[in-house]
Amino acid sequence: MRKLLYLTFSMALIAALTTYAMWAADRPAGHYLSDLRIDLAVDQGTPADRGNLLGVQPELFPTDYQSPERLHRKLAAYLQRAQQQGLLNEKTIVVLPEHIGTWLMVSGEKDELYQAATIKEAMNWLAVSNPLQFARALISAEGKNRLDDAHLRMKASRMAKDYQALFGGLAKEFRVTLVAGSIVLPEPEVIDGKLQIGGGPLYNSSVVFGRDGLPIGQPQRQMHPIFAEHDVIKANGEHTLNVVDTPAGRLGVLIGSDSWYPANYRKLDSQNAQLVAVPAFVSGRGTWDKPWRGYKGLSTPGSVSLKAGELSEGQAWHRLTLTAQPPSSQAIAGMSVFLRGQFWDQASAGQSFLSSNGQHFADGNSRGARLLNIWL
């Protein structure tokens, strides 16, 4: 009797594991329908032979990340629209928002993940659908929040390849210089023209791709991640800023809240940066109009007199992002581009803007995809 029970239990366990393995390996392609429209919201200056900064504020959702091909379709539609309006040339620098590459972590997953009600539920599906990858990532995870670290780390190698193929491919396809927003990866580095990952901490990083589709220089790692990300994303302790040569001039990239630090603009000035791109992201519906929460756990620079709560989040971004505001910055133009859309129960709130000669130009419409352009 005992042997029969043991045999029955073993067979049931094998059947359950086999069914689970088959379920986890199955990746059916779900229905996909996405809005490919985009409006030109801001167009400043006069076309000349010096090029332009073109910000693409996309409106993205989890289903846009079901495959790199689907995300390419949407972003290419945006750039095709810009091309039709005469906004792309050999000196154009396209700027995409912060974390546009990070969500590649959910590419190629099961329908249950994209249909989840909350981001927590979606991450649970991510782990359950990739048990071996998640287990390996959890073992090597760092920091206090090991689960979030593992979720970001578990597909990092594929994410890096998809990121370069997608955004480098767009740069080559449209023959532009492209600031590819940002992506969270473990110790990213460009080696022999390829974006590679390491085995250490996670960094929020941005890569600039040239018109040939290849990376220009090394990834720019974020120096001052916001407080909410400290348990997962490591700050760039070297405090180095990369300035790269582009057909439109020397370009520096400040990721998100790195643009709030006056010292960073002085570092860019010391390297003769003429243009500044700020890929950015603000989470939470309506946050843009709510009271600014300050430096969110980080020390406030001595030269900054703003205090939390005395102005809105949006007003703070306009005041603290000092691009093209002499003597704070010697750059001739700058642009802050925010990610818009809804990722499960996490909404976004930022509104992109550009600046030149101390003036800010922004689109007040908080919905839909937007193009923002400034001729240099």
Secondary structure, DSSP 8 states (H G I E B T S, - for coil): -HHHHHHHHHHHHHHHHHHHHHHHH-------------EEEEEES---SS-EEEEEE-EE-GGGGS-HHHHHHHHHHHHHHHHHTT---TTEEEE--TTTTGGGGGTT--HHHHT-SSHHHHHHHHHHHSHHHHHHHHHH--SS-HHHHHHHHTTHHHHHHHHIIIIIHHHHHHT-EEE---EEEES-EEETTEEE--SS-EEEEE-EE-TTS-B-SS-EE-SS--GGGTTTB---TT----EEEETTEEEEE--GGGGG-HHHHHHHHHTT--EEEEEE--BSTTGGGSB--TTTTS---TT----TTSSBHHHHHHHH--TT-TTT---SEEEEEE-EEEETTEEB----EEEETTEEEE----SS-EEEEEE-
